[in-house]
Amino acid sequence: MENIQLLIEALEYIEDNLTEPIKTETIADHLHCSKSTIEKLFRYINNISIRDYIIRRRMSRQQELTMWYSASAEMNS
């Protein structure tokens, strides 16, 4: 699989499973590649580890939800 396509599919898998526990091994299995391959590719392209990316995405998603719920609550007041 081409490296960019591999990365796209890894990102899609992460987004689709953001609320679930995600292990690099699971992503690698899903993409039919080694854990080492996806870790190196992810870090090379994104300049961040998969683990750190997932943490940041979860924090960002939580912030989005918090802002949405706050706005929704203000509209209902």
URHU-V828108 format. One record per residue. N is the residue number from 1. PSI is psi in degrees with one decimal (none if undefined). NEAR is the number of other ideal C-beta (glycine too) atoms within 10 Angstrom. Layout:
n: [N;N]
psi: [PSI;PSI]
near: [NEAR;NEAR]
This chain:
n: [1;2;3;4;5;6;7;8;9;10;11;12;13;14;15;16;17;18;19;20;21;22;23;24;25;26;27;28;29;30;31;32;33;34;35;36;37;38;39;40;41;42;43;44;45;46;47;48;49;50;51;52;53;54;55;56;57;58;59;60;61;62;63;64;65;66;67;68;69;70;71;72;73;74;75;76;77]
psi: [138.4;144.1;-44.3;-41.6;-39.5;-44.5;-43.7;-45.3;-33.7;-44.6;-40.8;-41.4;-44.0;-48.0;-41.8;-22.1;21.1;-30.7;-1.1;160.7;133.0;126.3;147.7;-37.0;-39.1;-41.6;-46.6;-44.2;-44.0;-35.8;-2.3;47.3;175.1;156.2;-42.7;-42.3;-49.3;-35.1;-47.0;-44.5;-46.2;-46.6;-39.6;-45.5;-43.7;-9.7;34.0;150.3;159.7;-44.9;-48.0;-36.8;-46.4;-43.9;-46.6;-40.3;-40.8;-40.9;-42.9;-42.7;-41.7;-40.0;-41.6;-45.6;-40.8;-44.9;-40.8;-46.1;-37.5;-45.3;-40.7;-41.9;-39.0;-37.6;-30.6;-4.1;none]
near: [12;7;11;10;10;19;18;12;17;23;17;11;16;17;10;11;14;13;8;7;7;18;12;17;11;14;22;19;13;15;18;9;16;12;15;10;14;23;16;11;18;23;14;10;14;14;8;13;13;22;13;12;17;19;12;11;15;14;10;11;13;10;10;10;10;10;10;10;10;10;10;10;9;8;7;6;5]
